[in-house]
């Protein structure tokens, strides 16, 4: 997997990255110990094909968002060209405290999390994108506020 990092901000409980990724063969994601929220920024891709979770595809359109709880891995099928993404990694205990949902509650909704349609979350992710794409004074404070 090729991963080109454009910008990154690390805060005590979250790391936000703006990046371009590409893989050429079937790729297995690592099993993470944190919550991962990603937003597709590229608008010239078909949905990503995934396996190992009952959702056959994810990232159906530009600006769509997926959430992967800790302890899961998915198999991704090849991309024809690079995919630009915004990626947030939340510490497990922090994410559960902020969302007021525990791991078991998130796990019950795993299938819908990979094909999520949530306009408010998409807008918040776009605010993060704007901050990372055009960093300005108060970047860390703005990112922290959006992540809360």
Secondary structure, 3 states (H helix, E strand, C coil): CEEEEEEEEECCCEEEEEEEEECCCCEECCCCCCEEEEEECCCCCCCEEEECCCCCEECCCCCCEEEECCCCCCEECCCCCCEEEEEEEECHHHHHHHHCCCHHHHHHCHHHHCCECCHHHHHHHHHHHHHHHCCCCCHHHHHHHHHC
